[in-house]
Amino acid sequence: MKRVHNFSAGPAVLPLEVLEKVQAELVNYRDKGASIIEMSHRGAEYTEINQQAGERLKEITGADDDWEVLFLQGGASTQFMMVPQNFLSSNQTADYIDTGSWSSKAIKEAKLFGNVHIPFSGKELNYSRLPETDELKPSEDPVYTHFTSNNTIFGTQFYSEPETGGSLLVCDASSDFLSHPININKYGLIYAGAQKNLGPAGVTVVMIRKSFLELQKKDPFPTILNYNTHIGTLFNTPPVFAVYMLNYVLEWLQQKGGLEWFDRFNTEKAYLLYSEIDKDDFYRGTVEKSSRSKMNVTFRLPDEELEKTFLTEAASNGLVALKGHRSVGGIRASIYNACEINSVKALVSFMQEFRAAKG
């Protein structure tokens, strides 16, 4: 079996061990004579999976009993709306740090429900860096402070939580969740689409602090958009297969060594790739070094025609999904948890050969 070196930004590469495990039991789950995706989501088999995945997430992140874990649908885009729907009233203000396309979309949705204050915006800098602590200008009494921990399009990442002046953080962690340790005590809510670092597309993880949920506004709104609706029950049919696979990815993550292990592993991969980019001017990183993402490495070549050639020749060498986002162009290598270091080494080797031939 030949597998390519997959640098897709999402849906992204999954651990081969997980894929093989799922393959082996897909038709006949635990000798039940049926696939898990053919069984009732209210049956004992799926109930165990759902509960186990939630428990594993809490163990991995260090979340205590003040936290609930939900497996919802609609991606981060639905959370852009659902968070302010639950917590932001017309007479209240929430702070939104603007560091890229996805945070901009979240801001747009939040403005439908209440006041939005932007402590920092990198738009005029083409989102080429993240704010320094002294650049953040919080509002007087925000209900929460929202930030995007990793920006897949522009290639920037918060290495630690931004200072908020005391308000709890709400985080879109879609593209770097579980890639490194976090200070869980600073958060009120974390959401992440699974299709980058957690599993296949179709499920969105939401971790929500019970005490933060007490701040929920009293105005009536649709039942399915109320976080309380989903706590302790399966209000509607969950994305069974996606949660089933996510549970195995969490198991794999624990077996590897948890967040500390992946932090070291991802740092090593990023160092290899950025070191090659920084050797000379042939490859050029698109963001300031202090803000560089360890998940989405973005860079340019001397001209767009050369970038097209780079992508074509890379694909012929088994290095796929390296094209930058359509809104910014260039090259993007997404090196999430499941991206093996051999894939990064193969990319670096190709980059060296391409420079030698075209530089």
Buried (B, 14 or more C-beta within 10 A) or exposed (E): EEEBBBBBBBBBBBBEBBBEBBEEBEEEBEEBEEBBBEBEBEEEBBEEBBEBBBEBBBEBBBBEEEBBBBBBBBBBBBBBBBBBBBBBBEEBBBBBBBBBBBBBBBBEBBBEBBBBBBBBBBEEEEBBBBBEEEEBEBBEEBBBBBBBBBBBBBBBBBBEBBBBBEBBBBBBBBBBBBBBBBEBEBBBBBBBBBBBBBBBBBBBBBBBBEEBBEBBBEEEEEEEBBBBBBBEEEBEEBBBBBBBBBBBBBBBBBEBEBBEBBBEBBEEBBEBBBEBBEEEEBBBBBBEEEBBBBBBBBBBBEEEEBBEBBBEBBBEBBBBBBBBBEEBBBBBBBBBBBBBEEBBBBBBEBBEEBBEEEE
